[in-house]
């Protein structure tokens, strides 16, 4: 972590920086020295991150120096003691740059170590004159202050490490065009006919992360919208290879971006089912309705994913007025032997009928589950029982994104006719 990163002289300190500065003032006052500072050591360079100084023109935050030529490194290497009342008593110290400029003559330095034993840097105090009163007791105080500093620093160090790790994984993926996208079939439970497929993002197995975790991580470092849009583009590229419609996942936040609107305007909307997860909060339903309205009028269908597993209220579903409800796999699994799940799914089917929406059950893995769902009136099924996600084989080169749907083209079988807007409640044939 770099406290001084992006910070100019005179800029207000962060709360963490201010807490460190308070510790440094305590050290400076207690030891009666000219300056106290926290430094970060990265293996090659020492960075002065927070500085409390009586002579600020000599000691400034953001200053760097070669680590191997510093007093702190010499002390860490046991070439010098942690407490130096007079640098002139140590020829090794007088060879170092600090002895010449800013002409340091007394010095105390202790390591700042994180809870896992990692060396972060040093907590130091220095004077421009010798000080025979400096003793090991002063080192004990500095050790206590350094320990307190490490507690303040560690959460931000971990956060920066987390961000760096996420960016290190995602930036090459984004530069390469986004995730691999596979299609998983969706079938009509009454006939067994495939009516569409869901586009599912797949990330390197070595990451050992589920797609929803990867997307959440991406949003946490400002790459979420970009990654989602790349996944949507990859899904759109598969329209030529898919039978029926393609269900594509997007978060409400990404849906509201101009880039998403531009992408949707290029798609054959009568073949697209856009899925919003029930897990995703909607901060502004009016904005969401306004963003979706022109596309739904042109043929786009809307689904709410993960129904029954999310935190949102029924208002999330009612207000968005979806064309499809997708029941979460956690409710579907074991349905055929669980009366509670049976009652819940029957209720969701009745609820969907009230909304004039179709129902898709996710995570169907057995014939028994499929039979039970069919008996409950669930329209469609998706899961390993019908087919695992697979990346379609390349086809003859063709335009990857078709023009926006023409009004003369019939809707895809198996998907309800879309509302002309989110607020359209007139009687429209819902089940072609």
N, C-alpha and C positions, 0 to 999 in steps of 0.2 A: 504494500500500500504506500502511496506517495501523498502525504498530507499536503505538500506544497504544490502538487500538480495543478496547473491552471490558475494558481493564485498569484496575484501581483501585490507588491508592497502597498499597504494602505487598505487592502480589501479586508472586509470583516472575516474573522476566523469562524470556522465551523465550531459546533459545540465540542467535538472531540479535540480539536486544536486548542480551544480555550481551556479545556480541562488539563491538557498537557502543559500549556503555558503556566497555569496556576502551580503545577508541580515544579516547573523550572524556576519560577519566582521563589518558591520555598527553598529550593537548593541554592540559588544565587544569594538569597538573603542570609540563610543559615551559615553558609561557608564564607560569606563576605568576599565573593569573587565578582569579576567584571561581567561575566557572561555564563549562561547555562543554555544547553541546547540538546535537542533530541536529533540523532542522526539515524538514517537508514543505510545499511550496508547491503549492496547487491552482489558482492563478490569481486567487483572491479572498481566501484565508485562509492564514495561516501557522499550522502545527500543531507544537507542541513535542512531539516523539515520544519521544526518549530524552534525559534530562538528568542530568548529573553536577554537583552544586552544593554549595558550602560553606554556602550560605544557602538551603536548600530551600523555606523559606516564601515566598521571593520568586520562585523559579523552579521550576515544577512541570510534570511531564509531563501532557500532555493540554490544556494551556492553548492557546488560540487567539487570534489578533488579526488585524485587517484587514491584508492583505498589503501594500497600497500605503502603509501608514503605518509600515512596519518599517524598521529599519536595513538588514536584508538586502536588501530590494527597492531601497532607495536605492543600495546598493553595486552590485547587479546592473544598475541603470540608469546606472551611472557618475557618479552625482551625488556619491558619496562614495568614498574610496579603500577598498581591502579591509582595510588595516591603519590603525586610528585610535588613536594613543597617547592622545589627549586630545580628547574630543568637543567641549569648549569652543572648540577651534580651528576648528571647522566649524559655522558658523551654521545650515546646512541640517540638520545632525544634531541640534542643540539644539531644533529645532522639532518633533521627533518625540516621541511618547509615551514611548519608552524612556529618554529623557533626563530625564524627570520621575519616572517610576515604572517600573522599580525604580531609577532614578537611575544608569543606566549611564554610565561615564566613559571606559572604554577598550573597544575592540572589534576583533575580527578575524572576517571572514566570507569563506568561499570556497564556490563552488557544488559540489553533488553531482550529477554528470552520469552517466547510464546509458550503456551501450555504443552505443546507437543515437543518442546525442546528446541525448536527452530530459533536460530539467532536472527532477530529482526534488525538490531542496530545497537546504538550505545546512548546512554544517558550521561551527559558530561557537564562539567563546570570548569572554567578556566579564568586565570588572572593574568594581567600584564606585568605584575610584579611577583616576586617570590613571596611565599607565605609559610613561615616555619611552623605556624599553628595547625596546618593541615595534618590530620592523623587518620589512623584506621577507623576511628569513630566516625569520621566524616564519610568514609566509604560505606559504613553500615547504613547511614542515613540515605546515601545515594542508592544503595541496593533496595531499600524500602520504596523510595520514590520511583525507581526503575520498574519494580514489580507492579506498582500502581499504574504506571504508564502502559505496561504490557496489557493490563486488563482493559484499558480504554482502547488500545490499538487493535486488539485481536479481532473483535467483530468485523471491523472494516477490512482487516487483512483477509479474513475468510471470505468476505463478500467480494473483494477484488479478485481473489483467487477463483471464486466460483464464476464470476463474469468472464475472467480470462479463459477459463476452461471451456465455458459454453461458446464463447466467440471463436476459440481455437477449433472447435468441432464444426460450428455452423458456417463460418465465413467461407471455407473452401467448398462446402456443400452449396451454399448460395451462389458462389461464383460459377459452379458447375451446372447451374440451372435448376437446383432444387432436388427434392426427394424422388426416389423411384415410386411410381404409383401403380398399384395393383387393382384389379377389379374382382369383386366378390358378387356372385349372382344373387338376384332377388327373384323369387318365383311366386306364382299364383298358387296358393295352397289348395284351391279347389281343383285346379287342372294340372298342376305341376309344370306349367309353361313358364319359361323365363321371361320376365317382363322388363327387367333392367338389371343394373349392377351399381354397387357403391364403389367409388374411387377411394382407396385407402392408401395413405402415405406410408412408405417403408423406409426406415433409416438403417444405417450400418449395424449389424448384429453386435459388433464389438462394443457399441455404446451401451448395450443392455438397458435401454430405456424404451418405454412404450411411447407411441406417437404423441399422445396427449401431453406427456411429460416434456417431450422435445419441444412441442409448440409452446407450452407454458414457459419453458426456459428461454425460448427465443423471444417471447414477449417481454420477459423480465430484463432483457439486455437491448431492447429496441429493435430486434430483428423479426418480431412476430408477424407483422403485416407483410413484410417482404417474403418471408418463408411461406405464409399461407397463400399469397398470390402466385408464387411459383408452383405450389402444389395444385392450385386451381388450374393454372395453365397446363400443367402436365396431365391433369384429369381431362381437360378439354381436348388435348391431343389424342385421347383414347376414344373419343366419340365415334370416330370412323370404324373402330374395332369392336364397338359394343352393340349388343342387340337390345333394342328398347332404349329406355332412358338411362342417364348416368346421374347418380346422387353424388353431390359434391359438398364437402364440409367447409364451413366458414364461420368465424366468430363474428358477433355483432359489431365489434370495433373495426375489424377489417372490412366488413361489408359497407361501412359508412365512408370508407376512403374513396377519393376520386379514381384511384387506380383500379379498384374493384369494379366501380361503375363502368369504367372504360372496357374492362375485360368482359363483363357481362353483356355489354352492348354488341360484342363481336360473336356471341354464341348463338346456336340454334336453340332458343329458349324453350321450345316445346319438347325438347329432349333432356332438359335439365331439371333436376330436383335439388333444390338448395337446402342443405341441412344446417340448422342452428341447434347447438346442444342446449338441453335444459340446464346444464351446469353453468352456462355462460350468463352472467348478469346482463340485463338490458338497462342501461342508464337512461335512455330517452326513447320511449316507444314511438313518439311522434316522429322523431328523426328516422327511426328504423322504418316506419310505415312509409314515410316520404321517399326514402331511398329505394324501397322495394316496389312501390306502386307502379311505376312505368314498366318495370320488367315483368311483374305479374300480369299486367294488362296485355303484355306481348307474349304470354304463354308460360312464363316461369312458374314452377310449382315450389311451395315451401313446406319443409318438414321440420318438426321438432324432434331432435334426437335424444336418446337416453331418457325417455319419459319414464318416470317412476324412480329414478336414481338420483336426480339432481336436487339442489337445494331450493329451487324456485317454487313459487306458489302456482296455483292453477291459472292465475292471472297471466303468467308468462305465456301460457298456451292460448288462453282465450283472447288476449289482446292481439297476439300476432296472427290469429285466425289461420292456422296452418291447413294445408291440404292433406298432410300425412302426419300421423303420430307413429314414432318408432319406439317400441317398448324395449327397454334396456334388457340386456342378456341376464343380468342378475335376477330378474323377475321370471324370465323364461326358463332358466335352467332348473330342471327337476319338476317342472310344472305338472307333468303327468302323474306324479305321486304326492303332490302337495295341495291340499284343499284351499289353503290360504292364498297361494299364488293363483289358483283357479278363480277364486272370487275376485281377486284384484284385477286380473286380466279381463274377466267378464265386465267388470265395472269400467275399465278403460275403453273397452270396445263400445259399450253403451255411451260413454262420454264422447267418444269420437263420432258416433253416429249422430249425436246431438249437434256436433260441430259440422256435420256433413263431410267428415274427413275419413280417409282410408287408414288402415292400421298395418304396420309392418312389425313383425316380431324378430328381434335380433338374437343371435346366439343359439339358433336351433341346431342341436347336435344329434338328435335321435329321431327315428320314425315315430316313436311314441309321443314325443313332444310335438312333432308336426301334426299328428292326428288330434291331439288334445287342443291345439291351437285352432285347427280347422273346425272342430266341434264348437268352439267358443265364438266362432264368427270372425276370427282374425283373417284379414285379406291376404297378406303376403308373408313369406318367411325368408330369412337370410341366416346363414350359418354353415358350419362344416357339413351338416347333413345334405345340403344342396350343392356345396362346392367351396373349396378354400380359395382365399384371395390368390390371384395369379396375374402376372404381368403378361398382357397379350403379346403374341408373336408379332414381329414387324410385318406390316402389309405393304402393298405397292404404294410408293410415295403418292401422297395426295394432300391437299390443303388441310392443315391440322385444325383450323378453326373456321367453321362455316359462317356465312352471314347470319344476321339476326333472323329469327324465324319469320316466315311469311304467314300472313293471316289465312291464306288458303290451304295451308298444310294441316292435315288432321292431327289431333293430339295422339301421342303414343299410347297404345293399349296398356291398361293396367295402372294408369295414373289419372286421378280425377281432373276434370276440366278446371283450370285455375279461376279464381275470382278475378274480376277486373281491377279490384283494389282491395286493400285490407279491410275497408269499411263496407264493402259490398255485401249485403246480407239478403239480397233478393233471391228468389228461387231460381237456381241455375242447375241444370242437370249435372250431378256430381259423379255419376258412375256410368261412363260410356260403355 
